[in-house]
Amino acid sequence: MTETTQNRTPDSRPTGGLSAQYQPGEVEQRRYETWVTEGYFTADPASDKPAFSIVIPPPNVTGSLHVGHALDHTIQDTLSRLKRMQGFEVLWLPGMDHAGIATQNVVERQLAAQQLSRHDLGREAFVEKVWEWKAQSGGAILGQMRRLGDSVDWSRERFTMDEGLSRAVQTIFKRLYDDELIYRANRIINWCPRCLTALSDIEVEHTDDEGELVSIRYGDGDNAIVVATTRAETMLGDTAVAVHPDDERYRHLIGTEVELPLTGRRIPIVADEHVDPSFGTGAVKVTPAHDPNDFEIGQRHNLPSITMMDERAVVTVHGPFEGLDRYEARPAIVAALREEGRIVAEKRPYVHSVGHCSRCKTTVEPRLSLQWFVNTGPLAKAAGDAVRDGRVTIEPAELSKRYFAWVDNMHDWCISRQLWWGHRIPVWYGPAGEVVCVGPDDEPPAGYTQDEDVLDTWFSSALWPFSTMGWPEQTVELQKFYPTSVLVTGYDILFFWVARMMMFGLYAMDDVQPFNVVNLHGMVRDGHGKKMSKSFGNVVDPLDWIERYGADATRFTLARGANPGSDVPISEEWCQGSRNFCNKLWNATRFAMMNGATVEGPLPAPEDLSAIDKWILSRLQHVIGEVDEQFKAYEYAKVCDTLYHFAWDDVCDWYLELSKPVLSGDDQAAANTRRVLGHVLDQLLRLLHPVIPFVTEELWIALTGGETIVKAQWPAAEKELIDDAAEEELAALQKVVTEVRRFRSDQGLKPSQRVSAALTGLGNVGIDTHEPLIRSLARLDPPAEGFTATATLAVSGAITVDLDTRGTIDVAAERARLEKDRAAAEKEAAQCRAKLGNESFIGKAPEPVVAKIKDRLATAEADLTRIAAALSALPTA
């Protein structure tokens, strides 16, 4: 047995080196460096343990840890730590994305400050400059991941421009090209006139902007037709007007021609089912070179495509508007049309959705351009089939519909970018127009020149689950850890990244999916559910919270709001509460250790334990089972809530308080409680470790003397320790104490103020032996001479607490409380009498239902009698 508290002064009690207060800043860096140095996060592909693998969604090399990353990484780290404790060989693989446009923009801005451009340096020198920046300043987010506590295998850190990953990119490009799944063609793409490159859909941000809607009359007389547009300047590239084939208003015009104003050109009126006859005038202008829908119409009707703007959005059509920027051309064209009497209507402001480059915020132009594309048809079908046949599970399941809506209707993917930083397209052109796609082990023919474009960043990140493990080589990592177990990511990139990984993974890895489960979470929002935005002033910097409240508090706040597929509300107040929770654990563990809590030796036999000890052990088993089920369902918020209430309510507020009288002793009962307390804290810290790793590591090592909680075994529920009788007994005790405390609070009594009380009926629910504890916890003294019951509390219909509140309570407040209780009891009694007096109800209701209503009436009437007595006992003044 350990030294008892009776033989120590408070200052000499052992606390395992724990300071009086938890200081996250002192603990976190020290513990993290130990974890990494000792290799706790390093995966062993030769291990015979079952594999659990997870790849980090690679953050941009230009990025820093924002609150979305913090949520994403908290969930991934929670799963990784959980699986290590459950006996899995865990590979959580870190790395970064080269982020083509974002990184090129950073370096170009630095050059601009020196009055230089990338063209002044030339391609090779510019790319060297980007590598220099990456080495010096890129990847700051990796250090920030350490602050959060990410248990990643740093020995396997990857970068999408590494030699191995570049080899993977070139390999799969050539395979897709040879299989005719990559092609080059003129298509409508998103174009940034400032960055001078094509953009993927993910790189376009749509906002509701104010513009103008102008209705223009093409032609005259009976052949006139009116179209409406928000982009009047593009009319210079119109090659048709389209109407719906069943629209009676325009059927006579189909097949005729109309003069295009300001140009003198005549263009046809065509019938196309794409046109919505109920929208606007039911007639649309067709500009195939500057609108994706118009391009499709143009293809169906063999219309010419006229590019009327260059890559900088300057008008190129010969005439009075040539050389004007698009925003200069628009009002000039509208003015010219107005002068000719062609403007039928103008609406300003007209709010409509406008796409902007996510990097520079320039308005994007749809533009016909010669680009490289992936034929997504067969790849997307395979990606859909993998979810439909159950090889891949999407959690939550309801988001599968969104996934299918995308993969079943996917357009071909534009993969070329007019940049210098990125994976250069491995296609070479000969002097006579020859085209050769070069693999990683091939040499281009002499005299050939390489394609100038680079690949979309999402092309290389789509290979991430297997390229990071060494593909196209058949490595031991691939054999052990592919397919990965879970992909954790936000639902916002379900299409842009998840679907593309599915397509390329199934294609490259012989129809083996890149992950077994896709665990989707929502976006982080503020405490009112509002989207975070700098303009709203509600953006949270997780690094600021880590600095002020600690990484554990930040993580717990994020995880406690993370329900599957739902947005995650957080607030600083909640983070402060999470910090308080960490402090509560710290103080509870220090108290336990000062009072001799131990993990040495087996647990005492159940028959040797008190009801209180049996109760907390029983509650622990339920909590372990609940947490296991919640983790299986990816219910992180429920995990946190279950553990929070068990730790704060059951362990700290009840078990420690109930155990204090026992712990002050030096008998076998005290020794048993010390052992149970040590066991409960040991198990609780293990359960909490995946979410709050730092404070649990510090406390667990102090409590147990173990090497690290990272490698500790995950708790397993022991059904033989579940004790329903003990739980019922303690529930009754808690009910009495809670009701008395509520009464005291209602009366404004100070916590330290003691009140005389008579307790009757404790034996009715088997808690008469706990009367001293009840009195201690509820601050109740035994009845003294002259005791007069001025207030009565009925608990569960079996226990009565009579209190002598003379001189201690607010009589008016107590009378108001009793009157409120009487009104409620009278309402209950009246409802029960009405049902029992209803012959139709009595005739049809089952006997148990009728019996239950009779019991409710009896209880209500007893309450009325008790309340009347309590009211009459109150002082009159």
Buried (B, 14 or more C-beta within 10 A) or exposed (E): EBEBBEEBEEEEBEBBEBEEEBEBEEBBBEBBEBBBEEEBBBBBBEEEBEBBBBBBBBBBBBBBBBBBBBBBBBBBBBBBBBBBBBEBBBBBBBBBBBBBBBBBBBBBEEBEEEEBEBEEBEEEEBBEBBEEBBEEEBBEBBEBBBBBBBBBBBEBBBBBBBEBBBBBBBBBBBBBBEEEBBBBEEBBBBBBBBBEBBBBBBBBEEEEBEBBBBBBBBBEEEBBBBBBBBBBBBBBBBBBBBBBBEBEEBEEBBEBBBBBBBBEEEBBBBBBEEBEBEEBBBBBBBBBBBBBBBBBBBEEBEBEBBBBBEBEBBBBBEEEBEEBBBEBBBEBBBEBBEEEEBBBEBEEEBEEEBBBBBBEEBBBBBBBBEBBBBBBEEBBBBBBBBBEEEBBBBBBEEBBEBBBEBBEEBEBBBBBBBBBBBBBBBBBBBEEEEEBBBBBEEEBEEEBEBBEBBBBBBBBBBBBBBBBBBBBEEBEBBEBBBBBBBBBBBBBBBBBBBBBBBBBBBBBBEEBBBBBBBBBBBBBBBEEEEEBEEEEEBEBEBBEBBBBBBBBBBBBBBBBBBBBBBBBBBBBEBBBBBBEBBBBBBBBBBBBBBBBBBBEEEBBEBEEBBBBBBBBBBBBBBBBBBBBEBBEEBBBBBBBBBBBEBBBEBBBBBBBEBBBBBBEBBEEBBBBBBBBBBBBBBBBBBBBBBBBBBBBBBBBBBBBEBEBBBEBEBBEBEEEBBBEEBBBBBEBBBBBBEBBBEBBEBBEBEEEEEBBBBBEBBEBBBBEEBBEBBBBBBBBEEBEEEBEBBBBBBBEBBBBBBBBBBEBBBBEEBBEBBEEBBEEBBEBBEBBBEBBEEEEBEEEBEEEEBEEBEEBBEBBBEBBEBBEEBBEBBEEE
